Amino acid sequence: MAALESSRAFDPWDPAFVADPYPAYEELRARGRVHYYEPTNQWLVPHHADVSALLRDRRLGRTYRHRFTHEDFGRTAPPPEHEPFHVLNDHGMLDLEPPDHTRIRRLVSKAFTPRTVERLKPYVEGLAGELVDRLVEAGGGDLLTDVAEPLPVSVIAEMLGVPESERAPLRPWSADICGMYELNPSEEAARKAVRASVEFTEYLRGLIEARRKEPGDDLISGLIAAHDEGDRLTEQEMISTCVLLLNAGHEATVNATVNGWWALFRHPEQLARLRADHALIPTAVEELMRYDTPLQLFERWVLDDIEIDGTTVPRGAEIAMLFGSANRDAAVFEDPDTLDLSRAENPHISFSAGIHYCIGAPLARIELAASMGALLTKAPGLGLAAEPVRKPNFVIRGLEALPVEV
């Protein structure tokens, strides 16, 4: 175990590190399996085998409140003024543990079925085609705002039953709430997240009430109707589930799209292979999510002491699993720093693992394949118009814009 009070190997606030964290990850993996990082009071885990195992380890949890008070766990309760964010966040299944997680996921799964997702495929492919047609007619634009963002936001809004005229605030609300998932978020980020949580909650409360009176063929109506042995979702659980499905249902897809195309533009030989053989799209989607992971870090609380490579990580500590590092681990991936769109063996963990495996992974794959297929078919000469600027965020990895020409 190595302590990293400050290290060139890991500095999430350094723009150079954020631009390309992968050489630093390689150094971290070489230095050991677990590292205490004082600036965030976390234990960093960089190896694929450890991350994969810990995602399934029930001695870790997304929350500790099902077993401990803040005081018992050696933690300080969040400030009262942050309460709207935490009420919203803490009732979503991503931040719950069994038995609440099991109950909510089971109920959500009754509405969010593979058949529901598959039924959306023609809508997703049609919308992707329309968005790319507009990009081509304009002679280019920003791939982020013209294609990558509107596709998944529209799809999840369609699923939830949010009318088109009411969708504009969804992406800003989501972006502000997700600001709290960065390391050591600022008070300004907290204020934005609280405001967005209040506004989003009030909007969904009204939409749920409308669907109670007039159910439709949408996910909110399905969540209202879902029951199991007398169990139903509470209104807060429904609200938190809708926000989670929107946030998780598009943040990763947006960033996987722009990170992926930026990687393709930097690897013209791979892009040429893809243009020549669209049958590579399914493996290309998986490889691009591995190569430049949209969610770089995922946290867990240590509920009972665990040992990693002879180092005891005590109860009350927080573990930061480095997804981006795990996805470049040479122990699992041959030539991990090489982009290979035909990579057959690709056990990346970009969708997590264990009980918190991404419930929307099948939908994300459909969206990513649809936008890639539309761009390859309708904009075969797509190219970079200007060097993109990377967002300063570390945890949720993406670009400010991706200017393209056709």
N, C-alpha and C positions, 0 to 999 in steps of 0.2 A: 504494500500500500504506500502510495506517495501523497504527501500533502501538497496542494496546489494553491498556496495563498495568493500567489500571482505567478503566472506562467505564460510563456509564449505558446504553450500547448493548448491553452483554453482561455479565451478572453472574449466573452459574448458581447462586449461593448466596443470592441475594436473593429472598425469598418473593414480592415484587411482580413480579419478572421471571418467576419460575417460573409464577405465576398467569396471566400473559399476556405471553409473550415476543415476540408478533408485531409490536407497534410498534417494539421494539428491532431486530428483524430488518430492518424497512423502513429504519431508519436505517443499519444496517450495509450493506445493498445500495446505498444512496445514496452511502455513503462510499468504496466501492471493491469490487473483486472478491476481494481476499484481505487478511486482517488477522492480524498476529502477536499472539497473546494470551499474555502472560508468565505469568499465574498457573497455566496448565496446560501451558505450553511447546508450544503448538499453533498451527497456521495455520488460521484460520477461513475457510471458503468459503461464502458465502451465496446465490449466484445459481444458478438452475435449470440453465442451460446448462453452467456450470462443473462443478456437482455431477454432472450426468448424464454429462458427458465423462470426469470423473475416475474415476467408478465403473467405466468401461470401459478405463481407461488402465493398461497393464501395467507402467508405470514406478512404479506404486504397488502395495502389497501389504498384505494383512491380517496377514502375518508377514514377517519378514526373515530368519528362521533358515534358510531354504532357500538363502540366498546369503551370509550374513554371520554371524560370531559376535557376541555382545553387544558385545565389545570393539571389533571391527572397525567396528561400526555406531555406536560412541560411546554405547552404552547400558549400563546396569547390570543384571546378571542379577537376577531376582526373588529375594527372600529364601528360603532353603531351607525355612523353615516354611510357605511358601505353595505348596510343590511339588504337593500333591494337587490343588489347584485348577488349576494350570497344566498338569499332565499331562492332566486331564480336558478342559480348554478347548482345549489346543493340538493334540489329536488329532481335533477335530471339523472338518468341512469348511469351516465358516464362517471358521475361523482358519488355513486352509491355503491354499497357492498351488500351481499346477501344478508338477510332475506329480502330487503326492499328492492335491491337490484334485480333479483330473480323474478319477483312478482311483476315489476314494471316492464322488464324486457319481454317477459312472456306475454303480457297484455299488448304491448306495442307490436310484437311479432304477429299478433292476430290481425292487425290492420296493415302492417308493412310486410306483406307476403312476397315470395318470389314471383307469384302470378301477377301481383300488383305492379311490381317493378318491370316485369317482362312486358306487361300491357302498355307501359310508357314508352317502349323502344321506338315505335313509329313516330310518336310525338317528339322524342329527343332527336331522332335523326332528321325529321322535317325541320325542326327549329334550327339545328346546327347548319343545315343547308341554307336556310333563309339568312342566317347571320353571315355566313361566308359569302353568299351572293351579294349582300350589301357591301361587304369589305371589298370585294372584287370591283363592283360598280364604282366605288369611291377611289379605286386605284391604290388602295392600301389604308393604313390607319394604325390604331393601337390594338394589337391582338388581345390585350388584357381587357380593355373596356368594350371592344367591339364584338368579341367572341367568347373569351374565357370566362368573363363574369356573367354576362346575361344568360348564357346557356344553363348552368346549374342553378342559378337563382330563380330563373323562370320555371325550371323543372320542379324544384322543391316547392315553389309557390303554387304551381299547378296541382301538385300532389296534396298540399295542405288545403287547397281551396281558397287561396287568397286572390281576390279579383285583380285583374291586370291593372286597373286604375289605382290600386292601393299598394303596389309593390315597390314603389320608389324608395321608401325608407328602409327596406329590409337589409340591403347591403350595408348602408351606414350604421344601422343598429348593430349588425353582426360585427362589423369591423371594430366598433367601440367596445363591445363586450369582450371580443377576443384580445383586446389590448391588455386585459388583466391576466392573460396566460403567459405573458412574457416574464422573464426573470426580473425580480425586484421592480414591479411596475411603479411608475411615478404617481403622485397624488392627483395630477392632472388626468392621467390615464384612468385612475379610479373614479374620478368625477364623471368623466365621459361614460364609463361603463355603468355607473349608477343611473345616470340620466337615461341611457339607452334601455336599461333593464326596466325602468319604470314605464317608459313610453311603449316598449314592445309588449310588456305584460298587459297594460291597459288595452292595447289594440287587440291582443289575442283573447282577452276576457270578453270583449264585445263580439268577436268572431265566433267564439265557442257558444256564447249565448244565442247568437243567430242560428247556429247549426243545431242547437238543441230544439229550437222551434221548428226549423225546416232542415232536416238532415239532407245531405247531398251524397254524391258518389265521390267523396274525398276523404283524405286521411283524418282530418279532424272529426268528421262524422263517424269514421271507423273507430277512432280512439274513444269517442263518447259511448259507442255501442259495445266496445270490447269489454267482456267480463269473463271471469273464470272462477267457478265455485263461489259465486257471490262477491268476488273481488272486482272492484272497478278502480280506474284511475281517479284520484282527486282532481279538482280543478287546477290546483297548483302543479300537480304532476303532469297534467296535460299541457299546461302552459310551458313548463320547463322542457317537456319532451319536444314540443313544436320548435322552441328556440334551439335546442340541441340539434334537431334534425336539419334546421336551416343552417346553423353555424357549421356543424360538422359536414353537412351535406353539400356545402359549396366551397368553404375555405380551402380544403385540401384539393378539390378538383380545379379550382381557379389557379392555384399555385402550381399544381402538377402540370397543368397545361402550359403556362408560360415558362416554368423551369424546363419543361421538356423541349419546347421549341427552341429555347435559347441554347440548350445542349445540342440539339440537332444542327442549328446554324453553326455551332463551333466544331461540329464533326461532319463536314460535308460528304465524306465518303459513306457514312451511315445514312444520311438523309437521301443520298442517291440510291442506296439499296432499297430504302423504304418506298421511294417514288417508283422504282422499277418493279416492286413486288408488294402490293397492298396486303397480301396475305400475312405479312410480317406485323400488321397492326396489333394483334393481341399480345404477342411477346414484346413488341416495342413499348406498349403501354406499361407492362410490368417492369421492363428494364429502365425506362425513364423515371418511374417512381422510385426505383432502387438507386439509380445513379445520382439523382439530386432530390433528396427526400423532402416533401413539403412540410412535414412535421418532424423537426430535428430532435426534439427532446420530449419525454413523457415522464411524469413524476408519480411516485408512489410513497406512501407513508409506511414506515417499518412498525408493524403492530406487535411483533415479537422479535427478539434478537435473532439476527441471521449471521452466518459466516460466509465470507467470500474470499477464497484464496488465503485462508488463515487470518483474515481481518474480521473482527466482530463489528458489525454495524448495529448499534443499539436501538432498542425500542424508542420511539419518539423521533428518530432521525428521518430525513427525507432522502430518497434515492432518485437520482435523475438518470434515466436510461437514455442513452444517446442513440436514437434510431439511425441518424445519419452515419454515425460511426459503424454501428452494427451492419448496416447495408453495404459497407466497404471492407468488411473483414475478410482477409485472404484465407482464413481458416475455413471459410464457407463458400466464397465466391472466387472462381478462377479469374486471375487478372482483374481484381475488383475495381481498379481505376480506369479500366477500359470500357467504353460504351459499346455494347454488343447487342444489337436489336434482335438477334436470333438466339439470345441466351436461353437455353432450354431449362436448365436447373436454376431456379431463381426464387429461393425461399425468403424473399425480402419481408420485412416486418412493418412496412409503411402503413398497413391497416391494423397494426397492433396484433394481439394474440390473447388467448385465454377468454375469460368471461366477458371482457370488454372489447373483444374483436369487433371491428366496425360493422354495425348492422347495415350500413349503406354501401358497403364495398361493391356489391353487384351493380348498384345504380351508378356509382362512380366510374366503374369500368365501362359501362354502356355509354356514359357521357364522354369520357376521354376518347373512346374508340370512334364515337360519332363525329366529334369535332375534328379529330385527326383525319378520318376518312374524307370528310367534306373539304378540308383544306387541301389534302393531297389531290383530290379529284377536280375541284373547282378553281384552285389557285396553285397549279403545278409549278409555277415559277416563284412561289413565295420566298422572299428574302428579307434580310435585315435592312432597315432604312437608317437606323442610327444605333449606336451602342446603348443598351438598356442600363438603367440605374437600379441597383438592388435596394430593396427596402432595408431600413436599418434593423428591423426585427431579426432576432436569432431563432426563437422557438418556431414560429410560423414563417417559413422561408419562402419569399416570393420577390417579385419585381414591382417597381413603381409603374412601369409601362414597358411594352415591348413593341416599338415602332417597326412596322413592316411595309413592304411594297410588293405589288403583285405583277 
